[in-house]
Amino acid sequence: MKFLSAVITCAVAVAVSVGQLPAQGERKDRGIFVEPKNEFMDSIKKEVGTYNKKPVKPERKWRIDFSSLDLPKATTEFTSYWCTPPISQGESGMCWAFSTISFFESEIHRLAKREIKLSELYTVYWEYVEKARRYVQERGDSEFGQGSEANAVPRIWKLYGTLPAEAYTGMKPHQKFHGHAALFQEMKDYLTSLKTSQAWNEEVAISTIKSILNHYLGEPPTSILVDGMKMTPREYLDKVVKLNLDDYVEFMSLAEKPYYQQVEYEVSDNWWHSQQYYNIPLDEYMMMLKRAIRKGFTMALGGDTSEPGLEGHAGVAVVPSFDIPAAYIDENARQMRFSNSTSTDDHGIHLVGFKETPGGDWYLIKDSGSGSRNNTHPGYYFYHEDYVKLKMLDFMVHKDAAEDILKKFKD
């Protein structure tokens, strides 16, 4: 598969004045009230039939005034690495799948120089099945939502394999965008009803969930043809994708957990309570991220994107000086925001490039969310390193990028 017209190619970053964000000690940001707009999401809602036609009272939110900042203007200013073109997750909570599968597509290219587009919806389908299974096994005492974590993808692949994108889209003919509101509500209502009926028959419940998924997304194929050869999804994973899924590790940095131990990342989207996260001090977290992207490793990141310093039309994410000065961004500031829920794990993204400036690194972020589609570089954001340090809570990377850090962990 070729994506020559849309794939970002490497471009060596040049030290120029454009894109330099002065240190916060040298600037004083101001905020403004804006009426939030998301034209791309409006187009999705109209397409999937959920657009609210009733008059809505204008809403204003406090945002940084970007007009006085000297920001990156184009993706070509970044040193970047191969990735498939950005695609929209539509009106759904599938960012975790879109960002992580994009990451694995880049890993296939990094390791084998092959260009493959994989199906996000195949993984999402089976993730819903496994969520429902645990919900039944725990008698309703388990999270059932649209979100999940990056390490859900290799977990599902080990169970069910994967497919190329064209083999399973999860969309009906002529459907332009994913719209999962009705799908999710029907599954949620059914599972909630089991609490009343106490009909905790796992086989019946999973069969019903599959029936709902099949109605909205279509039934995933049990085999496909690849170059004339019949393959199951597991065989496609083993023979075509050919990634060692055990080579991928997930890091977090929260002071509430012991450093240099594998711990549980306690967020609702970690619904199966994975304890595979390597918790490290924030300085090492940022050092490893900065070093990895310079060595050609991309990363799947998760964190908070509901901030006054992130705005889709500007296409950037910064930490305003009126929030916290850069010099004070440390593990205490990070932990405080997580503890009081002003930093939440609400979005998954794919870090694919960097730009080094005197004011710190900028990172090129591939984003499947609708907000990223309203700027001059659709499908991408430019994140300043201060924003990553304060608000991006975890990332997945190949273990080769973290050999020295992993040696600090006890068996």
N, C-alpha and C positions, 0 to 999 in steps of 0.2 A: 504494500500500500504506500502511496506517495502523497505527501502533503506539502509539496514544494512551495506552493503559493502562500501557504498560511503558517508554516512552521517558522518559529523564530530561529535565526542562525546566530552563531557566536559573533559578537562584535566587541572588540577590545575597548574598554572604557577609557576615555581620554580625560585627563584632569583639566576640566574647564570650569568656568565660573557658573555655568548653568547647572542647576540641581544642587548647589551647595546650600545646606541649611545651617545658618550660623548657630553656634552653641547657644543654648537657652540663656546662659548668663549674659549673652551679648544682645539678646532681643527680648522684647516684651510683647507677646501676642495679645491680640484683642479678639473678642468674640462678637458674634452677631446673631440675631434671631432670624431663622430662615423657615420657610414653609417647605417641609420635606416633599420632594418629588422623585418618582421613580418611573419614568416613562416606559422603560423596557418591561417592568413588572405590570404596568397597566396594559401593555399589548399582550402579555401572557394571559392576564385575567380575562380580557375580552375574548381571546382565542379559546380558552377552556371553559368559558361560560360562567365565571364566578365574579365578574366585574360588578361592583356595587354601583347601581344606577341612581341610588338615592343621593340627594345633595348631602355633602359632607362638610361640616364646619371646618374651615381652614385651621390647620394645626401648625404651631410654630415650635421649633426646637433650637436650642442653643448650640451653635457650631463655631469653630474657629474661623476667622476671616482669613482666607487663603490669599487674598489679593496682594498682601504685602510680602509674601514669601517667595523666594527664588527656588522653584521646584523643578524636578526633571520634567521634560516635555514629551519624550518619546521612548519607546522600548529600545530603539537603536542606540541609546546612550549607555546601555547595560552590556556587560559581559554575560551572555546567556547560553543556555544549553538546550538541546533538542527536547521538544515536547510536542504532543499532538495539538491541533488548533483548539482554542477555547470553545466549549459548547455549554449551552444553558441547562441548568437543572430544572428549569421551569418553575412551576408553583409547587414546590416539594421541599422536604427536609433531607435531600440526598447529598448534601455537600460532602459528607464524609466519604461516600463512594466515589464521587466525581474527582475529588482532589487526590485520594489515595490511588485510585486506578490510573489517573494521569501520572502520578509518581512512578508507579510500576511500569507504565509504558516507557517513560524516560529511562528507567533502569534497564529495560530490555535493549534499548538503543545504546546506552552507555556500555553495556557489557558485550553485546553481540552485534551492534550496528544494524539492527533490524527495526523496521518501522511497522508497528502493529497497533491497531485501534481495538480496544477491548470493550465488552459490554458492561456498562454500569448496572443495568437493570437486572441482569442475571444474578449478580451478587446481592442486590437489594431484595429481590424476590426471596432468596433463601435466608437472608437475614431476618425478614419478617416471619418466615416459618420458624426459625430458631427462637426468635423472641416470643412467639406464641407458645412454643413448646415449654419454654421455661416458665412463662406466665401460668400455664396449666399445672406444671409440676410444683410450683410454689403457691398454688391456690390463690392466685391473684396478687401475691406479694412480690411482684417483679415489674420493673419499668417496661411499658409498651408505648414507645413513641416513634417518630420518624427518624430521629437522629441516631448516630452511633459513633464509633471511634475508628481511627485509622487501622488499628490492629484487628478490627473485625474483618477486614478484607482477606488477609492471609488465613484467618481462622475459617472463614466460609470456603475459601478456595481449597483448603485441605480436605474439607468435607464433601464439597460438591464440584470442584473444578471450576473452570471458567470458559467463556466463549468469546469469539470475535464479535465486534459490535453489530455487524450486519446479520448475525445469526439470531440475535434477540434484542429488539429495541425497546420492548415494553410499551410501544405505541401502536395505535390502530392506523389503518390506511388514511392518509391525508391529515393525520394529527401532527401539529407543528411543535407543540410544547407538552411537557409532562405536567399533569395536574392530578395531584394525589389526595386532594381534600376529601372527596367522596369515598375513595378507596380506603383511606385510613379510618375515616369515621365509621364505615361499615364494619371493619375488622374490630375496631375499638368497642363499638356497641355490642358486637357478638361476644367478645371476651368478657366484657363487663356483665353481661347477662348470665354468664356461668357462675358468678358469685351468688346470684339470687337462686338459680336453679340447682346449684351444687352438682352440675353435670360435668364432673372433671374427668371425662373419658378422653385421654390424650389422643387416641387414634381418631375418634370422631371430631374432636376440636381441630386437629391439624388438617384433616380432610376438608373441613368447612373453610378454614383459612385459605387453603390452596384453591378452593372453588371460587372464593372472593377474588383472590389474586389473579386467577385465570380469566375471570370475567373482565377485569379492568386492564390487565397487562398482557394477557395471552399466556398460554402454557409454554414454558421453556422447553426447547427440544432436548431429547435424551441423547441424540447423536447428530453429527454434522459431517459434511464432506469437505475435506481439506486436500486440495490437489488430487482429487479422485479417491482419496482414502477416507473410509468411514472412521470417525473418532467420537468417543464420548467426551463430555466436558473434562473429565479427569485426564483422559489421554491427551486432550488438547493442552491442558496445563503442563503435563509432563513432556510432551513431544514437541510442542511448538513454543509455548511461553518459556519453558525451561529455566525458571528462576528457582533458586534455593530459598524458599520462604523463611527458613530458619536463620538466614543471614541478615534479617531486618530487625532492628531494635528500636525501642521507643523511649525517649528521654523526657523528663519533666523536671521542674525546679520549684519546689514549694517547701518552705521552712517548717511546715506542720508535720512533715515526715522526716525520718532519719536520712541523712545523706549517705550515699554509697551503699544503699540497699535497694532491692527491688520491692516496690510497694504498690498498693492500690491507688489508682487515680480516682478520687471520690467525686465523680460527677454523674448525673443521671444517664448520660449517653453511654457510660461504661456499665451497661445494664447487667452484664454477666460478671461484674466485679473482678476484672482482670487485675492481677498483681504482678504484671510483667514490666512495669514502668521503672526505668532506672532513674532514681532521684539524685540529682547532683546540684552543687552550689551554682548560683546564678552566673557568676563570673566564668565558670567552666562551661556552663550551658551556652553562653554567648560566644565564648572562645571557640568551642567545637563547631557551632553553627557557622561562624565567620570563616573558619579554616576549611570546613567541608565544602562550602559553596565555591571557594577559591580553587579547590582541588577537583572540581567537576562533579561533585555529588549534589543532586537536588534533594529536597526534603518535603515531606507532607507535614504541614503545621496545623495545629488547632488552637483556638483561643477566642478572644472577645473582639467583636467588630462593631459593637454598638457604642461608639465613642464620639465626642465632639470634634476629635481630630481626624476622623475618617469620614470621607464624603465621596459618593460615587461620581458626581459631576466633575469634581476636582481630580478624582482618580488617585488620591494619595492618602496616606495614614501617617500622622505625626502626633506627638504628645505636646499639647499646648503648654506654654509656660504658666498659664493660669491654673493648670491642673497640677503639675509638679515640675520643678526645674530638673533638668537632665542630671545634674550632679547628685540628686537625691533619689534617683531611681535605683533601688537596690532590692535585696530579697525581702526586706521589711515592707517596703512600699508594695511590692508584688503580692506578698502574703496577705497584707491588710485588705487589699482589694478583692482577693479570692475569698477571704474569710467573711467579708461583709457583702459579698455577692455583687459587687460592682465590676468585678472581672468574672465572667462566666465563659464556659466552653460552648460558644454558640455557632461556630463556623469552622469549616475545614478548607484549607487552601494549599496551593502547591508553589513552593519557592523555587524559581527556575533561573535566577540570575542576580547579579550584584553590580553596584556602581560605587566606587570608592571616591570620597570627597573629603576635603579638610574638615567638614562638619559632621563626618561619620558616614557609615555605609547607608546606601539605599538598596532595597531588595525588590526584585521584579517578581510579582506575585500573580500567578495564574488563578483565576477565580471563576467558578461556575455560577455564582450568585447574580441576580439581576442588576444589583447596584453597579457592578463593574461594566455594564453595557451602556452606560449613559455618558461616557467620556470620549476623549479623542484617541484612546487606545483600548477599544472594547475587549473585554475579557481579561483585563489586567489592572492591577493596582501597583503603585509605588509605595512601599512601606519604608519609613525611616527606621534605623536600628533601635532608636529609643522606644518606638512603638512595639517592636518585637520584644525587647527586653522587659517591658512592663506588662504587655497584654497577651503575648502568644505563649500559651501555657505548656505545650508539649510539641514534640516533633519526632517523626520516624525517619530513619536514615539507614543506609547500609552499614554493617558493623565495621567494615574496613575504614570508615571515616572516624571511628571511635575506639580504635584498638587500645590506645594508652589510657583512656578513661575507663574502659571495661576492665582493665587489669586491676583497678582499685576496688572492684567489687569482690566480696567473698563468695565462694562457691555456695 
